[in-house]
Amino acid sequence: MAFWNMNINASFKKQSSGFKKQSPSARLNVQTLEAREVPASGLGVASDFSAFYFGDVNAYNSDIEGRVAVGGNASFTAYSVGTKLPNSNGTRDDLIVGNDLTFTNGQNFAGNTVYGDKATTDMFGHPQGDIHKGTPIDFAAAQSELTNLSNAWKAMKSTGSVSNWYGALTLTGKDAKQNVFNLTAAQLWDANGITIKAPAGSTVLVNVSGTDARMQFMGMNLQGVDNNHVVFNFNQATNLQFQGIGFLGSVVAPKAAFDFSNGAIHGTVVAKSMCGYGEIETANPCIDIKPPCMPCPGSTIKGNVFYDKNNNGVIDTGENTLSNIKITITGIDKNGNHINLATTTDSDGNYSFVGLQEGTYTVRSANPTWMHGGKSAAGSFGGKTGVNVICGIQVKGCGVVSTGYNFGELCGCKD
């Protein structure tokens, strides 16, 4: 494990400026895989990345040996990406940033650099690829997918045993295919070492409960199983800290701000955000974990009823929301079930229908006393608007929330 400050000189500028850019049609999409002895699997869209973050990243004085995806803003200083990847000749996107990219003193060794909004670079080399604006990943969909995967793993029952000998944790599994363990964040917080014993070729899933998790200054040892088949699922963590550890496996923490200030991870990292100078080394994660069939929690439609004084369909300053207004939803879900539900608006004029399965729905608002219907508005599920009605709403997905199904009401008499 090496920690180093890169001293990138002006030759990188000359090298990158002389690179012949590929035409957009010549570039392969984000699904392109780097060469591996064992293809990555089991981590969804993140399977082929060393690091996959949904939000912001501030990384410095280190490197990631594989591909990197950042959904928010990314700041890299004295850093390198893709040091162990084969030359893509401009056909693979190795650093993908959803919003703004700032890269100072470093290099993307083997592929393209893609950003969604703007890029600010200084002494940044990209000799085997170009740097361009694009949106190759739907990070919101990826976050939903990986969060659902983490939730499904969390629901799995433990199959292995855990022992604690004065802070030295030993996880023992005997199944030839799949071993599941449950730990608390407190157990890891106080641990000084961890050993995992499981048959070679089997997959190990360690579910860690708790919102604040830490692994620091500890040794990690695998017996039988290898790091490519180990994953720690920090499903509940909102804060996760790694320090002074050589971690053997992959990390999934979809809700966590990841503080990685020292050490190395031999696997893939999935987290909400990241800050620090830890190193992520190339591995070949092959996480063959079959979660139970999880029922879809359903989606949600939300809206508001308000006095639309100027009849423009928008809740403007000074326009009052209307409470205790009856709202109904009817429709047929994908399973053929007829839905007929009712609720009333709260003190702020808001209403919601939760647990809706995929299907087609109609939402109606009752007329408040002494008022009549004005303009209505539809949210992201779509729908055709009318007076006190929105029909043809196509609810799709699992656990999706769509707001903006609003009803404007007009005064029944002249002001």
Wavefront OBJ file of the C-alpha trace (Angstrom):
o trace
v 0.000 0.000 0.000
v 1.536 3.260 -1.052
v 0.567 6.798 -0.144
v 2.164 9.479 -2.211
v 1.894 13.011 -3.493
v 1.926 13.148 -7.227
v 4.274 15.695 -8.790
v 2.667 16.097 -12.164
v 4.604 18.451 -14.368
v 3.637 20.491 -17.365
v 4.414 17.599 -19.692
v 0.992 16.183 -18.857
v -0.568 19.278 -20.344
v 1.418 18.808 -23.514
v 0.623 15.118 -23.579
v -3.091 15.601 -23.127
v -3.294 18.495 -25.570
v -1.687 16.371 -28.267
v -4.122 13.496 -27.815
v -6.383 12.921 -30.767
v -9.951 13.010 -29.502
v -12.344 10.274 -30.468
v -15.567 11.243 -32.138
v -18.685 10.770 -29.950
v -19.773 7.862 -32.133
v -16.464 6.125 -31.507
v -16.847 6.108 -27.739
v -18.276 3.060 -26.043
v -20.903 3.582 -23.359
v -20.451 3.267 -19.638
v -21.222 -0.452 -19.710
v -17.811 -1.163 -21.261
v -15.811 -3.401 -18.928
v -12.118 -3.300 -18.275
v -10.217 -6.544 -18.754
v -10.551 -8.838 -15.758
v -9.846 -12.438 -15.001
v -13.154 -12.652 -13.131
v -15.912 -10.335 -14.375
v -17.443 -8.272 -11.602
v -21.009 -9.061 -10.640
v -23.555 -8.736 -7.880
v -23.274 -4.976 -7.282
v -25.581 -3.787 -10.024
v -24.453 -0.718 -11.928
v -21.497 -0.392 -9.525
v -20.122 -3.825 -10.390
v -17.473 -2.529 -12.758
v -16.247 0.360 -10.608
v -13.732 0.549 -7.786
v -15.707 3.439 -6.294
v -19.312 4.497 -6.841
v -20.643 7.518 -4.944
v -24.082 9.130 -5.243
v -23.112 12.544 -3.853
v -19.955 14.639 -3.447
v -16.322 13.529 -3.171
v -13.254 15.306 -1.816
v -10.227 13.025 -2.318
v -6.535 13.834 -2.164
v -2.985 12.487 -1.936
v -3.834 8.949 -3.009
v -5.259 6.884 -5.858
v -7.992 4.584 -7.062
v -6.706 1.795 -9.261
v -9.991 1.194 -11.111
v -12.931 3.224 -12.411
v -14.711 5.956 -10.435
v -18.274 7.314 -10.574
v -19.389 10.389 -8.616
v -23.001 11.565 -8.755
v -22.428 15.039 -7.308
v -19.397 17.323 -7.326
v -15.897 15.851 -7.242
v -12.652 17.439 -6.089
v -9.396 15.513 -6.605
v -5.996 16.853 -5.545
v -2.670 15.044 -6.048
v -4.623 12.005 -7.146
v -4.706 9.323 -9.803
v -7.444 7.200 -11.317
v -7.224 3.924 -13.214
v -3.573 3.134 -12.444
v -4.103 -0.615 -12.908
v -6.496 -0.506 -15.867
v -5.493 -1.433 -19.417
v -5.217 1.309 -22.020
v -8.693 2.020 -23.424
v -7.471 4.162 -26.346
v -10.311 6.565 -25.589
v -13.099 3.975 -25.701
v -13.848 3.665 -21.970
v -15.068 6.236 -19.423
v -12.996 5.744 -16.258
v -13.833 8.915 -14.299
v -17.487 9.952 -14.434
v -18.769 12.964 -12.469
v -22.435 13.951 -12.483
v -21.949 17.642 -11.704
v -18.765 19.727 -11.327
v -15.260 18.276 -11.540
v -12.181 19.933 -10.027
v -8.936 18.050 -10.618
v -5.591 19.522 -9.542
v -2.253 17.771 -9.988
v -3.071 14.254 -11.105
v -3.962 11.896 -13.911
v -6.623 9.621 -15.334
v -4.287 6.952 -16.655
v -6.266 4.751 -19.007
v -9.599 6.211 -20.130
v -11.909 9.184 -20.625
v -13.036 11.743 -18.065
v -16.712 12.739 -18.221
v -18.432 15.543 -16.278
v -22.054 16.676 -16.216
v -21.782 20.428 -15.628
v -18.323 22.004 -15.712
v -14.695 20.997 -15.248
v -11.812 22.937 -13.730
v -8.440 21.249 -14.140
v -4.839 22.194 -13.459
v -1.911 19.942 -14.306
v -4.312 17.116 -15.075
v -3.180 14.376 -17.451
v -5.410 12.047 -19.462
v -3.025 10.468 -21.990
v -5.228 7.535 -23.017
v -8.562 9.346 -23.251
v -10.217 12.718 -23.532
v -12.184 14.957 -21.178
v -15.703 15.897 -22.220
v -19.136 16.869 -21.006
v -21.782 14.148 -20.893
v -24.342 12.302 -18.753
v -23.579 8.583 -19.126
v -25.106 7.410 -15.798
v -28.542 7.913 -14.235
v -27.254 8.338 -10.685
v -30.735 8.662 -9.162
v -31.733 5.315 -10.639
v -28.415 3.801 -9.525
v -28.950 5.047 -5.986
v -32.425 3.528 -5.897
v -31.161 0.223 -7.300
v -28.245 -0.123 -4.894
v -30.263 1.023 -1.884
v -32.893 -1.597 -2.655
v -30.139 -4.210 -2.972
v -28.704 -3.167 0.395
v -32.177 -3.348 1.978
v -32.737 -6.824 0.576
v -29.402 -8.041 1.910
v -30.175 -6.567 5.329
v -33.315 -8.715 5.532
v -31.382 -11.956 5.125
v -31.045 -14.233 8.146
v -27.668 -14.932 9.685
v -26.246 -18.345 8.880
v -22.806 -18.082 10.502
v -21.460 -17.627 14.014
v -19.599 -14.668 15.557
v -17.182 -14.878 18.470
v -15.374 -12.081 20.292
v -12.102 -12.742 22.086
v -11.044 -9.504 23.791
v -11.871 -7.425 20.728
v -10.755 -9.963 18.138
v -13.831 -10.908 16.118
v -14.036 -14.254 14.347
v -16.802 -14.918 11.822
v -17.223 -18.572 10.938
v -19.405 -19.856 8.102
v -19.582 -23.386 6.756
v -21.876 -23.129 3.736
v -20.116 -23.835 0.444
v -22.093 -21.147 -1.403
v -23.343 -18.362 0.863
v -22.622 -17.247 4.440
v -24.407 -14.365 6.167
v -23.327 -12.662 9.403
v -24.862 -9.936 11.551
v -22.715 -7.414 13.440
v -23.477 -4.170 15.223
v -21.583 -0.966 14.653
v -20.621 -1.083 18.332
v -18.899 -4.455 17.842
v -16.788 -3.058 15.007
v -16.138 0.168 16.888
v -14.404 -1.697 19.710
v -12.750 -4.421 17.616
v -8.974 -4.662 17.201
v -9.064 -7.380 14.559
v -11.412 -9.433 12.434
v -11.023 -12.909 10.946
v -13.469 -14.440 8.476
v -13.482 -18.200 8.000
v -15.565 -19.588 5.150
v -15.116 -22.157 2.361
v -13.131 -21.108 -0.692
v -15.434 -19.976 -3.472
v -18.284 -19.123 -1.112
v -19.702 -15.623 -0.718
v -19.657 -13.810 2.626
v -22.181 -11.096 3.489
v -21.674 -9.139 6.711
v -24.677 -6.988 7.634
v -23.721 -4.192 10.036
v -26.497 -2.400 11.945
v -26.218 1.098 13.399
v -26.052 4.636 12.053
v -22.452 5.416 13.129
v -19.914 2.787 12.106
v -16.145 2.689 12.302
v -13.344 0.296 11.450
v -9.943 1.555 12.479
v -6.460 0.371 13.414
v -7.301 -3.289 13.104
v -6.026 -6.278 11.221
v -8.204 -8.235 8.827
v -7.634 -11.863 7.939
v -9.467 -14.172 5.520
v -9.271 -17.954 5.757
v -10.613 -19.947 2.818
v -12.753 -17.221 1.283
v -11.055 -14.447 -0.714
v -11.687 -10.691 -0.783
v -13.508 -10.873 -4.135
v -16.331 -12.774 -2.401
v -16.680 -10.626 0.743
v -19.016 -7.655 1.177
v -19.853 -5.574 4.255
v -23.344 -4.070 4.069
v -23.620 -0.914 6.214
v -27.309 -0.569 5.447
v -28.214 1.852 8.256
v -25.005 3.852 8.462
v -25.177 7.578 7.832
v -21.576 8.033 8.996
v -18.867 5.493 8.176
v -15.190 5.852 9.062
v -12.259 3.729 7.893
v -8.826 4.513 9.283
v -5.607 2.522 9.438
v -7.021 -0.676 7.968
v -6.302 -2.914 5.015
v -9.877 -3.916 4.216
v -10.340 -7.158 2.295
v -13.669 -6.996 0.497
v -16.278 -4.614 -0.845
v -18.242 -1.977 1.066
v -21.881 -1.064 0.455
v -23.121 1.939 2.458
v -25.731 3.753 0.346
v -26.726 6.272 3.049
v -23.280 6.985 4.477
v -20.892 9.893 4.395
v -17.677 7.882 4.089
v -14.619 9.264 5.926
v -11.686 7.281 4.525
v -8.640 8.949 5.993
v -6.048 6.185 5.945
v -5.662 2.632 4.671
v -6.556 0.585 1.623
v -9.651 -1.237 0.390
v -9.254 -4.276 -1.844
v -12.702 -4.231 -3.406
v -15.488 -1.922 -4.557
v -16.911 0.920 -2.450
v -20.500 2.156 -2.730
v -21.411 5.142 -0.540
v -23.431 8.348 -0.501
v -20.361 10.590 -0.332
v -16.638 10.381 0.449
v -13.858 12.470 1.944
v -10.247 11.493 2.587
v -7.043 10.019 1.226
v -7.519 6.282 1.541
v -6.527 4.057 -1.366
v -8.881 1.763 -3.271
v -7.128 -1.053 -5.070
v -8.385 -2.984 -8.060
v -10.186 -6.210 -7.216
v -12.567 -8.534 -9.025
v -15.702 -8.498 -6.872
v -17.923 -11.478 -7.600
v -20.667 -11.107 -5.016
v -23.044 -13.991 -5.627
v -25.660 -13.235 -2.973
v -29.266 -14.129 -3.670
v -31.493 -11.950 -1.474
v -35.039 -13.066 -0.739
v -37.816 -11.789 -2.948
v -38.640 -8.457 -1.366
v -42.146 -7.077 -1.860
v -42.264 -3.654 -3.440
v -43.100 -1.071 -0.753
v -45.151 0.808 -3.327
v -44.853 4.367 -4.564
v -46.314 7.640 -3.326
v -48.371 10.450 -4.832
v -48.321 13.777 -3.001
v -50.053 17.076 -3.612
v -51.676 20.194 -2.201
v -55.005 22.007 -2.362
v -54.857 25.807 -2.288
v -56.803 28.998 -2.986
v -55.488 30.043 -6.387
v -56.489 33.696 -6.204
v -54.988 34.637 -9.600
v -55.928 31.300 -11.231
v -52.439 30.565 -12.560
v -52.152 27.029 -11.195
v -49.198 27.919 -8.943
v -49.094 28.405 -5.177
v -47.970 32.024 -4.983
v -46.966 34.045 -1.932
v -50.038 35.049 0.009
v -52.264 32.302 -1.374
v -53.709 30.117 1.357
v -53.638 26.343 1.436
v -56.870 24.567 2.250
v -57.199 21.998 5.028
v -59.701 19.190 5.578
v -60.470 18.796 1.857
v -61.435 15.266 0.801
v -59.144 13.710 -1.815
v -59.846 10.356 -3.480
v -57.748 8.068 -5.641
v -59.125 5.296 -7.843
v -57.562 2.979 -10.370
v -56.320 -0.495 -11.222
v -52.844 -1.728 -10.290
v -50.666 -4.115 -12.303
v -52.149 -7.102 -10.493
v -55.681 -6.191 -11.535
v -56.693 -4.916 -8.110
v -59.246 -2.100 -8.062
v -58.045 0.753 -5.846
v -60.431 3.178 -4.141
v -58.915 5.249 -1.327
v -59.700 8.555 0.343
v -57.899 11.012 2.596
v -58.139 14.654 3.633
v -55.643 17.497 3.413
v -53.749 18.412 6.582
v -53.433 21.839 8.187
v -51.022 22.917 5.425
v -53.228 21.674 2.593
v -51.062 18.628 1.893
v -52.198 15.089 1.138
v -50.524 11.832 0.125
v -51.321 8.299 -0.976
v -48.628 5.756 -0.126
v -48.022 2.116 -1.000
v -49.309 2.425 -4.567
v -48.286 -0.438 -6.827
v -47.636 0.154 -10.520
v -50.843 0.947 -12.353
v -53.110 3.688 -13.711
v -54.846 6.046 -11.285
v -57.152 9.050 -11.034
v -57.006 11.616 -8.223
v -59.953 13.898 -7.435
v -60.420 16.829 -5.083
v -63.766 17.723 -3.515
v -65.024 21.284 -3.830
v -64.399 23.321 -0.693
v -67.392 25.201 0.658
v -68.172 28.345 -1.313
v -65.461 27.560 -3.873
v -65.178 25.908 -7.266
v -62.357 24.141 -9.082
v -59.584 25.961 -10.902
v -56.388 24.683 -12.472
v -54.745 21.419 -11.423
v -51.183 20.178 -11.969
v -49.562 16.760 -12.449
v -46.248 15.467 -11.126
v -43.603 13.175 -12.606
v -45.968 10.209 -13.038
v -47.847 12.338 -15.576
v -51.591 12.544 -16.034
v -54.234 14.625 -17.742
v -55.418 17.577 -15.684
v -58.966 18.876 -15.405
v -61.156 20.751 -12.960
v -60.642 19.026 -9.593
v -59.367 15.879 -11.330
v -56.111 14.403 -12.629
v -56.564 11.171 -14.561
v -54.322 8.715 -16.398
v -51.575 8.852 -13.762
v -49.041 6.114 -14.586
v -47.413 5.001 -11.351
v -44.144 3.222 -12.122
v -41.213 1.891 -10.152
v -40.846 0.759 -6.563
v -40.610 3.206 -3.690
v -40.810 6.250 -5.976
v -42.280 9.500 -4.604
v -43.968 11.901 -7.026
v -45.048 15.305 -5.753
v -46.860 18.197 -7.409
v -50.362 16.755 -7.835
v -51.939 20.054 -6.837
v -55.459 21.437 -7.073
v -56.140 25.147 -7.323
v -59.524 26.331 -6.065
v -61.333 29.564 -6.924
v -63.596 31.688 -4.834
v -67.296 31.085 -5.553
v -68.074 34.764 -5.261
v -66.351 37.921 -6.504
v -63.731 39.498 -4.267
l 1 2 3 4 5 6 7 8 9 10 11 12 13 14 15 16 17 18 19 20 21 22 23 24 25 26 27 28 29 30 31 32 33 34 35 36 37 38 39 40 41 42 43 44 45 46 47 48 49 50 51 52 53 54 55 56 57 58 59 60 61 62 63 64 65 66 67 68 69 70 71 72 73 74 75 76 77 78 79 80 81 82 83 84 85 86 87 88 89 90 91 92 93 94 95 96 97 98 99 100 101 102 103 104 105 106 107 108 109 110 111 112 113 114 115 116 117 118 119 120 121 122 123 124 125 126 127 128 129 130 131 132 133 134 135 136 137 138 139 140 141 142 143 144 145 146 147 148 149 150 151 152 153 154 155 156 157 158 159 160 161 162 163 164 165 166 167 168 169 170 171 172 173 174 175 176 177 178 179 180 181 182 183 184 185 186 187 188 189 190 191 192 193 194 195 196 197 198 199 200 201 202 203 204 205 206 207 208 209 210 211 212 213 214 215 216 217 218 219 220 221 222 223 224 225 226 227 228 229 230 231 232 233 234 235 236 237 238 239 240 241 242 243 244 245 246 247 248 249 250 251 252 253 254 255 256 257 258 259 260 261 262 263 264 265 266 267 268 269 270 271 272 273 274 275 276 277 278 279 280 281 282 283 284 285 286 287 288 289 290 291 292 293 294 295 296 297 298 299 300 301 302 303 304 305 306 307 308 309 310 311 312 313 314 315 316 317 318 319 320 321 322 323 324 325 326 327 328 329 330 331 332 333 334 335 336 337 338 339 340 341 342 343 344 345 346 347 348 349 350 351 352 353 354 355 356 357 358 359 360 361 362 363 364 365 366 367 368 369 370 371 372 373 374 375 376 377 378 379 380 381 382 383 384 385 386 387 388 389 390 391 392 393 394 395 396 397 398 399 400 401 402 403 404 405 406 407 408 409 410 411 412 413 414 415
